[in-house]
Structures are given as C-alpha cells and as structure tokens.
Amino acid sequence: MNAATTRIGSGAGFAGDRIEPAVALAEHAGLDDLVLECLAERTIALGQRRRLADPDLGYDPRLRARFERLLPVAARRGVRVLTNMGAANPLAAGEVTRALLREHRLPGRVAVVTGDDVLAELDLAAPAWEDGIALGEHGEVVSANAYLGADALLPALATGASVVLTGRVADPSLFLAPLAHRLGWDLADPDRAAAGTLVGHLLECAGQVTGGYFADPGVKDVPGLADLGFPFADVAGDGAAVLGKLDGTGGVVNRATVREQLLYEVTDPTGYRTPDVVLDFRAVTATETGPDRVRVAGARGRIRPDELKVSVGYRAGHRAEAEIGYAGPNAARRARLAADVVTERLGGTGLRVRAEVLGQLGDSPSAEAECRLRVAALAPDAARADLVCHEVESLYTNGPAGGGGVRTSVQDVIGIVSTSIPREPVRPRVTLLEADDAAA
C-alpha cells in the first residue's frame, strides 16, 4: 500500500484499560487501524503463570470480553485491529478470536504472530541487566520473551487479516508496522522508522496522551475525565502526524499532554532504543493546530540495534498478604500494636516482613476513625508464606481489641529480569486462521 495519509487509533494502553473508548473510535473516528496495547513485563509474567497452570490459557483474560464488543463494530467499519493480547499464548488467543468471528458470523481472518518465546535459546549464564547476576541464579527460569519489532508483523499484515494478534512486541512497533504497511515505508529507512516509532510512543498508553495520567487537580486540570476519549493520529507519508481525539469526549490533547507522554519511560532522549530504530527526540516539535489537535514532526533515527531485549521470568517464591481492620476510638494505636505483635511473632522465621497501618492514622477519640493493618512478605515456599497469614488471622483473639475483617492471600511470584539476545535465533512466524468459511 502507498496511501497519502492514514489514521490510526489507540484502543488500550494497558491490560486493565476500558473498552468503551476503543469502540467509540472504531465506530466514529474513520480509522484504518486500531491498536490495543495491553502487555507489560508484569502482565506477561502473569500470563506465563496462567499458562503454567493451564496450557490452554496465558492470553489476556479480558480478550473475549473486549472483542465481543469491538469486533462487530470494527468489521462493520472496516477497521483492522492489532493487539498484543496474545500475551504468553498467542495461538490460543487466535483460536478464541476466530471462534468469536464465527459466533458473530463476521467475515475475516486472524493472523497470529509467534516467535517471541526464546526460552530454548536463552543463555542462563548471561547477566541480567538489572543486577549483573547470571539469569539462572535468580531462580528457576520459566519464560523468556524477546521484544519483536515491526518487521515481524509485516507478513501478518500482508495476509489481509482483519485481526492481528501477537505476544511480546515492543509497544511502538505495534503502531509502526501498520503505518509502514499503509504508507509503503521501508523499515530500513531510519528516519521513517523513527517517525512511526514516535507516533507509536505517543499513542501506546492510550488515555495518557489525552489527559488521563496527566491530570492533577488545580495544577493540570482535565475536563470530562469520567468520559475520557482515546487518541488517534493522522499520519502523512513524510512521517508528520496530527494527534487528536473524538469531538465531544472527555480529556484534552494539547502541547503539554503530548510533551509529557513524549518523555514517558525515556531515559535517553538522544537514543531511545527499540527493535526497529534508535530514536532521537531532540528535533521533535509539537505544535497545537486547533482544539485537541497537535502536530508532531522532526523524529530522527539511527540504524536498529543488533540485539533484541528479552524479558525473563523466573520463580521468585510466594507472596503473602494479610489485612485486619480496626475502628473506633484509639483505632490507629491498636493497629500499630497489632503490627508490633505480628512483627515480633515472625521475627524468627527469616522472612523480611513489611507491616503498615493504612487509613485514618490520627489518634482522635472520634468513633469515625478506621484503619487497616497490612502485612506482606515474600517467602521461598507456600508453607512459610502461610505463616504470615496465620499470624494476622490469630489477631482476632490474641491481639488488640476490636480487630476484624481479616483477608489473606498467598500467591506464587514470577519475577522479571531483562537481558538481550542476538537477532539470528529469533524467528517470528505467522499462523493464519480463517473465519470466512463459516460466515458466508
């Protein structure tokens, strides 16, 4: 394709995002593509944990609920949908999506991009970026996902799929790929790759650039936050883009929201590294061209890195969390006494215990006072983690007066560290799932 301009929207910025703004964009914004970016280091770790418990799971648990509402609208409006909701199990996510298309008798095909799972190629002796310790020394390694780039998605887009599902792809690459496909860009051109990466970086967090994470009452006021609209961008062949949102939706798009998002998670504005390019922000301009419209341009790029970042998951033990509440006169002092009791009781276990009192902490005689004691610890096994929960539960009759509402939980923890891997052993693949035969 070699369109003069294309319009791309952001339908999600994280795993727990709302679906209503995405549906509104698909219905009313005249989009060519809609991207739902729902994956982070934490969420792919949770996906890996679900897949370890059940090999049919591991994809985003909200995928079905989101697509139930979004896909009929997107199909009617001719909007292509791209998302990394495949998480730790993209093929299973693809089958769920194909089943939904068939249930709704929607034509189309689902392209699933895999190949980010590089556990078999991982060198456990390699140091983790965070602490320099060998990967294998952190604990049992259970997952390793490379950050794929836009080049891994282009074959999927070339199939004509109406839905493209991926696992771990770098956030801006999800946007760069459809831009390059629509506008006929060569990803080997660093400045074009930089322009698309800039757009992707600005859109990847959805409501953040329309004022959501930006809002600070009395300092940075944002209107209509309860009906926050999500952003879209009109991108030209030369890489310049105009960001906006649907008229009548809440939020704001202005130079301040764009500049704040521009610097989000950027440690080096002269060399922001992605799988596609090393992006230099220094010449980027952001100019307000009208209400809720900002034009961005000036991205510059250097050739892409030789290696890909890898997110490595390992078994990090079990986390215990327990709470108990206190109310009425002297509640805060009773809660602090309970914290001292639990801390002393667990002192010989070898666990590093965190005990904190939350809520109204003043020691007023007011009967309205209410607070909760929260105790947390990371243990090497479930049995020792349960000791923490048991001690808090024991406070019912062995602690200060008036304790109640105990809640406890013990969960296994997948820790995350990072490393890099050469590109050569990373081999993305595309699996095409047809739904048209049942929709005819």
N, C-alpha and C positions, 0 to 999 in steps of 0.2 A: 504494500500500500504506500501511497505517496500523497496523503491528504495535505491541504494547505494548513489547516489547523485541526485540533482535536480537543474534545472536552472530556476530562477525566475527573471522577469524584472519589471521595474518601468516605466509605461506609462504616468504618470501625477503626479505632485506634488502639484497642487492647481487648483482651479476652472477655472482659465484663461489660463491654460497651452496649449502648442502646441500639435497637434495630429500627425504631421509627424514623430517625433522620436519614438512614440509608434508603428506606422505602420511599421517603419523600423525594430524595434525589433521583432515584430510578424513575419515579412517576413524573416528575415535573421539571427536571433540570436539563433535559435534552442531552443526556450523557452518551458518549460512545463506550466508555468503560467505567466500571465501579470496582474499587479495590477495598477489601476488608482485611485490614492488618490486625491480626488477633494473637500474635505469638511473641513471646519474650523468653529469656532464659528460664525464668521461673515457671512459665506456663508450659514450655516444652518438657521441663523436668516433671511437672505434674502429669503430663501426657504419657511420659515414659513410665511413670509409676502405675498409671491405669493400665497400660499395655502389658506390663509385667504381671499384673493381677489377672488380666483377661486379654488374650491376643487379638480379640475382635474389637477392642477399644483402643484408646490412645489418641483419637482425633478430638477436636474441640467439642465438649459436651453440649454446647449451645448450637451446633451446626444445624441440626434438624429444625429446631425452633426458628432460627434465623431464616433458613432457606424456605420454610413453609410460607413465610410472609413475603420474602424478597423475590424468589424465582418467578412466580407468576407475573409479577409486575415487570421484572427485568425482561422476561420473554416477550411480553406484550409490547414493550417499548424498544426492543432490540438492543438492550444494554448487555454488553459482555461483562461477566463477573469474574474477578480474580481474588483468591484468598489463600492464606496460609493456614486455614483452619484444619488442614490435614494433620498438622502437628506431628505427633510421633507415629501416625498410621495413615498416611495419605490415601493408600489404596482402599482401606475400609471406608474412609470419608467419601471417596469416589463412588463406591457402591451404594452408600446411603443416599448420595445426591442423585445418582441415576434412578434409584427407586422412587425418590420424590418426583422427579420429572415424569416418570411413568404414572405415578398416582394421580398427578395433576394433568396428565395427558398433554404434556408440553413437549414440543419438538426440541431437538438439540443433542449435543454430545458433551461429555465430560472428559477433559484431558487432565490426567494426574501426572504430576512431575515428582519423581523419586530420585534417589541417588545421594541425598544429603546424609544418609546414615553411613558413617565411615568407621564404625566400631571395629570392623575386621582389619582396617588399615592403620589403626591408631598405634603409635609407638608409646607404650606405657612408661618408658624411661624418659620421655620428653618432659621438660619442665613446664609447669603451669605458669601462665603469665602472672597470676596474682601473687604467688609466693615463691616461685622458683623451685618448688618441691616436685619431684617426679610424679606424674599423673597417677601411677599405680600405687603410690604411697598414701594417697588420700583415703583409700578405701576401695571396696570392690567397684570397679568401673562397670556401669550398666548401659551407658549410651554415649554416643559421640555423633554430633550433628554438625556438618560443615555448612557454612553460610554460602548458599549458591547465589549466583548472580543472574542478571537479566538474560545472559546468553543461554542459560538452562531453560528459560521459559519460552524463548522464541519458537522452537519447534512445536511446542504445545499450541501457541497462538496460530501457527501456520496451518493447523488442522481444521481451523474454522470452528473450534469448540465454543460453546456458549458459556461454559463454566470451566475455569482452570483452577485446580486445587494443588497446593504444594505443601511441603513440610517446611524445614528451615531454609528460608530465603532471606537475604538481607532486606530490611524494611523498604528502603528506597528503590531496590531492584524490582519490587512488585509493581511499581509505577513506571520505572524506566522501560521495562520490557514492552508494555502496550504502547507507550509513546513511540518507541523506536519502530515497532511494527506498523503503527498507523502512519507515521511521518516518514518512513523509509530511511531512518537513520542507520548509519554504520556504527556499531558499538566500538569499533576500533578507533573512532574519532574521539579523542579525549574531551574536546570541548562540547560535542553533542552529548556524550555520556555524562559529562558534568552538568549540563543544563537539565537533563532529565532527572539526574540524581538530586539536584537542587529542588525541583518540583516535588519529587517523591519525599524528600526530607521534610518539606513544609507540610505536605498532606498526610504523612504517615500516622500522625497522632490525632487525626480527625478533629474533634472539638477543641483541641488545644489552640489551634490557629484561628478559630472563630470565637475565642474568648473564654473557653471553659476553664482550662488550667491557669489561664492568665488572670482571671477575676480576683480582685482584692478590694472589698467594700471600702469606699472612702478614699482609696488610693488609685485603683484601676477599676472603675465601675463598668459593669457589662449589663446591658438591658436584656430582659427576657431569658434569663438563664434556664428557667424551667422548660423552655421550648427551644433549646439550643439547636441551631442549624449546623449541619456539617459542610465542609468546604468542597469546592470544585475548582478546577483550573482550566482555562483555555490556553492551549499551548500551540505556539506557531512553529513553523519549520525551522526557524533560526534559533529556537530554544527559549525565546522570551515567553513569559506566561503571565496571565492575569488571574489572580486568585479572587474568589468570591463565594457567596452563599445565596441560597434562595431568598428572594424578597419575602418579607412577612415572617420569617423565622427569627428566633431569638439569637443573641450573640452579636458580635461585631468582627469585621475584618478591616484592620487598619495597619498603618505602618508599625505601630507598637506591637500588635499581636504577631505580625509577621517576623519582626526582628527578634522577638523573644523566642519564637519557635525556631528561627534560623540558628540560634546558638544552643538549642537544646541538645544535650549529650555530645556536644562538640568540644573536645579537649584541645584540638589544634586547628584553628580556622584556616591555616595555610595548607593543611594536608589532611583532610577528612577522608579516611581510607574506607573504601567499600570493595566488594569483589569486582566492580566494574570500572572504577576510576579512583584516582586520588584527587579529591575536590578541593579547590582553593576558593574560599569565600571572599577574599579581600576586595575584589572588584564588584561584588554583588550590590545592586541597587534595589531599593524598594520604594515605589512611588505610588501614592494614592491617586487614582484616576477617576474616582467617583465614590458614592456611598457604598461601602462594603466591597470595594474593588481596589486591589493593589497589584501593580505590575512589578514583576521581578525579572531581572536580567543580569548578565555580567559574570556568570559562573565560568570558571576556567578549570581545566583538568590536566592531569598528568597520567601517563600510562598506568594501567591497573597493576596491583601488586602481584607478585609471582606465587604467593601462597594465599590460602583461604583460612579464615578464622574458624575454629571448631569449638563448640560448646560441649563440654564433657560432664556427664552426670555420674555420680558415684554414691554408694550407700554411706550416708553420714550419721547413721544412728536413728534414734527415736526421740521425738519431741513430746514432752508432757506439758500440758497447760491445764491449770485448775483455778477456779474462782469461787469465792464465797462473799456474800454481801452482808453489810451491817447498816442499820438505820437508826434514826432517833438520836437523843442526846448522847454526846460523847462517842459517836459512831467512829470518827476518824481515829481516836486514840485506841478504841477497841480493835479496829482493823490493823493498826500498827503493832499492837501487842500480838495479834494473831500472826503477823508476818515474822515477828521475832521468834515465836514458838516454832513455826514451821522451819525457819532457817536453822534454829538450834537442833531440831529433831533430825534434819537431813545433813547435819554437819559432818557426820562420819561416813557418808556414802561415797564421797569422792566426786559428787556431782556439783557443777557450778550452777547455783540456784539464783534465780532473779525473782525477788518479791517486791511488788509495788502496790501502793494504795491509790486507787483511781476514784475520781468523783469529787464531792464536796469535802474538802480536806480541813476546813476550819473547825475548831473545837467549840463551836457555839452550842448552847443548850437547846437550840431550835429543834423541834421534833421533825422538821422537814429534812434534816441532814441525811444524806445517803451516800455510801461509798462501797467500793468492792476491793477486796484483796485479790490480786492476780499473781499466781506463782507459776514460773516456767523454768524448764531445764532441758538440756539435751543430754540424753543417756545413750550408752553404747548398745543397749538392748531394751526390749519392751518391758521386761520384768522390773528393771531398775527405774524405768520411766514411770511405771505404775506406782512406785513408792511415793513419788511426788503427789500423785492424785490421791492416794490413800491418806497421806498426812493432812491434806486440806480437807478431805471428807471427815476425818476424825475430829476436826474443829467443831463439828456440830455440838458435841457434848464435852469435849476436852479443851476447848478454847474459851475465849471471852464470850460474854453473854450476847445472845441475840443474833448469832450467825445463821445464815440461811441462803437458799438458792444456789447450792453448790452445782457447778458444771465442771466436768472433767473430760479430757480427751488425750489419747496417745496415738501418734501417727509416725510412721516411718518417714525419714527425711532423705530426699535425694539432693545431695549437694552439687554445686555447679562450679567448675573452674574452666578456664579457657586456654587454648593453645592454637597452633597453626599447623597446616598440612600442605604439602605441595599440591598443585592442581592436578597433576597427572593421574593419581589413583582415584580421583573423584569423577565418577561417570554418571551424569544425570540421564534419566530415561523418561520417556513419555508413554503412558498407557492410555489408550483411547477407549472410552466406554460409551456405546451408542444407546440413546434412548428413543430415537426416531421411530424405530420399528413398531413400538407399542403405542405411539402417539398418532400414527397415521389414520 
